[in-house]
Amino acid sequence: MPVPGCRPRVMGWSALVIVLSALAALSAACARPPSVSFEVAVAGGEPASLAVTMELRGVPRDGLVLRGFADAAVLGIERLEAQGPDGAAIEATRSVETVPINKRAVDIPRVTLRGPLPATLVVRYAVTPGKREGDAHMGFTGRCHGYLGADFGFVLGRNLFLLPADAEALRDITVRFALPEGWAAATPWARDGDRFRAGLDGRYAGEHLIAAAVGLGRFRERSLDAGGTTVRLAFEAGIPPAQEEETAARLRTVVESVRRLFGRAAGSEYVAVVMPKAPTGDDIAVEGWATGQGGTLAPATGSRLTAFAENLIEVYTRFAPYRTEIGRTWKFWTVRSDEFWLVDGIKGLYAPRAVAAAGLIPADAVMTGMAEAYLTSLGVTGVEDNLEALYATPGSKKIEREVRAPFVLAHVDHEVREATGGRESLDDIVPKLFAGRRAPSLWSLLPARREGSWDEFRARYVRGAEMVPVGQFYAMAPMAPKPEPPAGPPVKRLVVHYTGETHGYLENCGCKVNQAGGVARRATTLKALAKTDPGALLLDAGSAFVMPEKQNSLDFLTMQEQSLYLKTMDLMRYQAAAVGLSELTFGLEYFRRQTQGLALPYIVANVKADGRQIAPGVVRLVTGGVRVAVIGIFEPPWGKNAGRVYEDHSGTLAIEDPIEVLKREVPGLKRDADLVIALGRISPQTIRQLAGQVPQLDMVISGDYRAPAEVAGADGHVHAEDESGFVGRLLVAYTHLTNYGFSSVSIGLDGDGRVASAEFTDRWLYDDTPDDPVVRELLNDFYDRVGREAAARESVPPLFADDPARLNGVYVGALKCAECHAEQMAQWRRTAHGAAYKTLLDRHRHFQPKCISCHVVGYGTPHGYKLGSPEASLANVQCEVCHGPGADHAGEPTAQNIRKAVPEKVCLECHTPDHSDHFVYAERLPKVKHDYYD
Amino acid sequence: MHRTLRYAARALALMLLIAAVHAVVAPTLPVNDPYMSALSDITAGAAMAIPINCPNNSCGGKKGCRSDHGFYCTLGTGGSCATSKCL
């Protein structure tokens, strides 16, 4: 029974709470975000674009800002206009918001609509998908951002849509497509009549829209069940059926692998939009979110499948709403961030394992590759050793996330297996970790060990007090200096000089600190050595072809340089070269064209195309009475190491297991040869197996030495590279000097022709080695000639590809500038920029288009420096390289028609890590400013 | 008037209480976390057109640089070698 007197008070509090709640609800209703409906139509034109009509309802009266979610170079807003409901134009101002991302300034598009605005309005704009990543000067990476053509299109939400600035609050977003006859849209959104609706149960609408992968065209669909989640695979209809079958099988394996790992569903449906490459030859960039992913996924190569697996894993580990949040437990009212590293660890460890399950990486190569990358990362400056602090400071932390975290987690797996005698592994713990919305601590789920031992583990390896004991668990045994069992005393000697992984490196350009290497120096040293050892063999283990990191096709000039490089190998009288990774990277046709007419025999015994060997398998040589059979072997790279360009061109090749080939061929070769050498790309793991399985093989010369291996005699010390030496009786020589020099081995043979000893010598080709005059002349002739060919000049596009003013402007030269800026001119003359052209003259490169563009003004532009021009007014890195074309300023000097400030990106056009060691803008800028005198 | 003041005081007290509870209970977030919304994550691979300009090599062998994704290698005149990560 209510107590009289108390009732009013209770009523008072209740009423207050009700009133406050009502006010809060009212306030929420008043601040309701706009609802947005898009219509996306394929517009004509060349290149084709997408016309976006965006209708906003519930627009705030005082103004609206729309923003993009990608770099303005990717999301280029064209033909922007805005209208009210009566058709009256509304002023829409386009701008960019510059945000620093990983120490770079990235421009994000913005559109501002100033108030007063009507409650409903329409914004129209167009977007042209397909921005290629990279630029003409630096090269294209082989990726593009979306694509739209006659047969199909693909676009990511972030590369198409603008949203009101407070996009997280949006609840109501729909999209309708107006597509050509026969086309459909493959999207991760739910159908709602003739539209799609973004969002999941009324939430995440903005995120769902922006992170969506949308295929446009004709699609064939198939679906599979992944533990309660239906995975729909939408294949673009132009993908050949056989390729679709193979891709679907591999994707299915990855899906099942990930499902088994987490052991639970993640939403009701997941849509993978499987596109082929764009007709430009580029891979269409893949992005994923909780409800799907898409991009170029067919054919399913190792790198594409790895990206697919990573995106799928992140559905459970990273994306709202199906993720389990790791580490977000409260402790003393703060979020514990010390286990956030597991989010990266799980992805980096299990994505390659899923790809291995699909047969695209050998299972043992996953662990070896991770251990090798971990070892390499230990020598990298600026890496955070403490994984528990990974998210405590800003920055990309790429190495920590992609290398350290997965490997430390792999070591957790190892320790769990050890602790349970192999009965349990991390695979049993992950489903417990990811069962609910919040993950328990990993350490609470691990099997019991000695008291405090997991704490010790954390302190040592997770917090980085010690390195993971790679040598103890993951490294190979060291090479031995002598054969085991020993052979008899040496009675004969054979010298082999060998190179590998030289990548068509003609000579250093003079830009970098390390001046080692070059064919002219190599020829000098080989000639000198031939006087003492005329019978020495000269072999190349492969990858003598140029393989640019950032280009998916080669320009004319690079191909000319490649031909020249092979010609110099002929001049040096190489006796055999193995077909390696770079020889195959740009396709068989290119390899055949380049090697046509060479005296140098290219060999490989285990690679076929259309059922036929692509090159002879064996070369037989006789020197000093020793009969030598050299067999070429190619072991392909795996996963991310393979590279997209190689994967694309090697799809038609049949590569037989090196061990099986050598087991089959070596006994026959040994009948006619005293010594059998396997030459090529053979991994340290395979080499160790060869030692046991092909006992008649005497020697391997390999360009692949990357693997964690103990160092002989260094008591457990481990390197990321294997060293030359002996595995049992097998002599192993690695070409680890790459393009900086070459190595020699003096082999002692016993009375039975067995290898009894080996002495290795590394021959670095520093600038104290003179150039061979014959090769020097060949190089100089080439440099003089090549610049006169239009195709060679066109191979090198101008700098500042994205700056129309610099591309089209009129340059006047430094002498004109000096008429008013004499003091600055005098200072400039004392800088390296003032003598940049002379450095080319000194090295005979003033006709080499690749060098010239960074040593003159405006090379390749209509009004810039011309190769061989007698008029030297634009030679050197003059005023207008930094400040832009000066004709307008010279005609009418004002501060508005010249660029006084020189931002970092101007300098980075030439001061790339390739050409400018340790270039730090903040340190170098003062040295070229006009108040600096050295 | 008196009643209005009383209600106002109660409203203020309630709001202060809510704020205090929130301050105590709400966790202090770390600088970053891995759970960035797709709307905030402009670093997503498909959002940026400019590739990382990286020679992709690291210190290798006894001296010299060798191919290695994500790093760059610089050699000093005395034979020293430093590997740095590309941005």
Contacts between the chains, C-beta under 8 A, distances in Angstrom:
chain1	res1	chain2	res2	distance
A	12	B	6	7.6
A	12	B	7	7.1
A	12	B	10	7.0
A	13	B	10	6.9
A	16	B	7	6.3
A	16	B	10	5.4
A	16	B	11	6.1
A	16	B	14	6.7
A	17	B	14	7.4
A	20	B	11	6.7
A	20	B	14	6.8
A	69	B	38	7.5
A	69	B	39	6.2
A	69	B	42	6.6
A	69	B	47	6.8
A	70	B	42	6.8
A	70	B	46	7.5
A	70	B	47	4.2
A	70	B	48	7.4
A	71	B	42	7.3
A	71	B	47	6.0
A	71	B	48	4.7
A	71	B	49	5.0
A	71	B	50	7.2
A	73	B	49	3.8
A	73	B	50	7.1
A	74	B	46	7.7
A	74	B	47	6.6
A	74	B	48	7.1
A	74	B	49	4.8
A	99	B	42	6.7
A	101	B	42	5.9
A	101	B	43	5.7
A	101	B	48	7.5
A	102	B	43	6.8
A	102	B	87	5.5
A	103	B	87	5.3
A	104	B	50	7.3
A	104	B	87	6.8
A	106	B	42	6.2
A	106	B	48	6.3
A	108	B	42	6.5
A	131	B	49	5.2
A	133	B	49	5.8
A	133	B	50	7.6
A	133	B	51	5.3
A	134	B	50	7.8
A	134	B	51	5.1
A	135	B	50	7.9
A	138	B	51	7.6
A	138	B	53	6.3
A	141	B	51	4.6
A	143	B	51	7.9
A	145	B	46	6.0
A	145	B	49	6.4
A	156	B	46	5.3
A	158	B	38	7.4
A	158	B	44	7.1
A	158	B	46	6.9
A	158	B	47	5.7
A	159	B	46	6.9
A	159	B	47	7.8
A	163	B	39	7.9
A	167	B	39	5.2
A	168	B	37	6.8
A	168	B	39	6.1
A	206	B	39	5.5
A	207	B	37	5.5
A	207	B	38	4.7
A	207	B	39	5.5
A	210	B	38	5.4
A	210	B	39	5.8
A	211	B	38	3.7
A	211	B	44	7.8
A	285	B	45	6.0
A	285	B	46	4.0
A	286	B	45	7.4
A	286	B	46	7.0
A	287	B	44	5.8
A	287	B	45	6.6
A	287	B	46	4.1
A	287	B	47	8.0
A	289	B	38	5.8
A	295	B	46	7.5
A	317	B	34	7.8
A	318	B	34	5.9
A	318	B	35	6.4
A	319	B	38	7.5
A	320	B	35	7.3
A	320	B	37	7.1
A	323	B	35	7.1
A	325	B	35	6.6
A	326	B	34	7.9
A	328	B	27	7.9
A	328	B	33	7.9
A	330	B	27	5.4
A	333	B	24	6.4
A	333	B	25	6.8
A	333	B	26	7.6
A	333	B	27	6.1
A	333	B	28	6.9
A	334	B	27	5.6
A	334	B	28	4.4
A	335	B	27	4.4
A	335	B	28	6.7
A	335	B	29	5.7
A	335	B	30	6.1
A	335	B	33	7.6
A	337	B	30	4.0
A	337	B	33	6.7
A	340	B	30	7.7
A	340	B	33	6.1
A	340	B	34	5.2
A	343	B	34	4.1
A	344	B	34	7.0
A	376	B	58	5.8
A	376	B	68	6.3
A	376	B	71	7.4
A	376	B	83	7.4
A	379	B	58	7.4
A	379	B	59	6.3
A	379	B	83	5.2
A	380	B	58	7.5
A	380	B	71	6.4
A	380	B	83	5.0
A	380	B	84	6.8
A	380	B	85	5.4
A	381	B	82	6.4
A	381	B	83	7.1
A	381	B	84	5.6
A	381	B	85	7.8
A	382	B	84	7.2
A	382	B	85	6.6
A	383	B	85	7.0
A	391	B	30	5.5
A	391	B	31	6.9
A	391	B	32	4.4
A	391	B	33	5.6
A	391	B	34	6.6
A	392	B	30	5.8
A	392	B	31	5.8
A	392	B	32	7.6
A	393	B	31	6.0
A	393	B	32	7.7
A	394	B	31	6.0
A	394	B	32	6.1
A	396	B	43	6.9
A	396	B	87	7.5
A	398	B	70	6.5
A	398	B	85	6.7
A	399	B	70	6.9
A	399	B	85	5.4
A	402	B	70	7.9
A	501	B	66	7.4
A	501	B	67	7.3
A	512	B	74	8.0
A	512	B	75	7.9
A	513	B	74	6.3
A	513	B	75	5.6
A	513	B	76	6.6
A	513	B	77	6.6
A	514	B	64	7.3
A	514	B	65	7.1
A	514	B	74	7.7
A	514	B	75	3.8
A	516	B	64	6.9
A	549	B	54	7.8
A	549	B	55	7.5
A	549	B	56	5.2
A	550	B	51	6.4
A	640	B	69	7.4
A	641	B	69	7.7
A	705	B	61	8.0
A	720	B	60	7.8
A	721	B	60	6.3
A	721	B	61	6.6
A	736	B	60	6.7
A	736	B	61	3.7
A	736	B	62	7.4
A	736	B	64	7.7
A	736	B	66	7.1
A	737	B	61	6.3
A	737	B	64	6.1
A	738	B	60	7.8
A	738	B	61	7.6
A	738	B	64	6.5
A	738	B	65	7.8
A	738	B	66	5.6
A	738	B	67	7.8
A	740	B	63	7.5
A	740	B	64	4.4
A	740	B	65	7.8
A	741	B	64	7.8
A	762	B	62	6.7
A	764	B	63	6.9
A	764	B	64	7.8
A	908	B	53	6.9
A	912	B	53	5.5
A	912	B	55	7.6
A	913	B	53	6.8
A	913	B	54	6.4
A	913	B	55	4.8
A	913	B	72	4.3
A	913	B	86	7.2
A	914	B	55	4.7
A	917	B	74	4.6
A	918	B	74	5.7
